[in-house]
Amino acid sequence: MTDKSDEILNHDLFVTEFPKKNYGVVDYLSGRVHFALLDQMKFMSTSGMTKEQIKEVIISNVSEIIENFDPQKSKTS
């Protein structure tokens, strides 16, 4: 089990906040995704994954998200 302070330290090392000011909703959301992907790739690389492994995992995850997206359900949530 990890210590709570270790969790906070890891979070601070790998999570970049995207600025909220002066962006429209679409640009803001795109920026958050961009920063999140960069943070994830940085963490995966630090964990020893190769660039090709990182690419495969991220493409697989994004493809699954897109495949499972239901525009009708997203309107009600």
HELIX and SHEET records of a PDB file:
HELIX    1   1 LYS A    4  PHE A   14  1                                  11    
HELIX    2   2 VAL A   25  THR A   46  1                                  22    
HELIX    3   3 LYS A   51  ASN A   68  1                                  18    
HELIX    4   4 PRO A   71  THR A   76  1                                   6    
END                                                                             
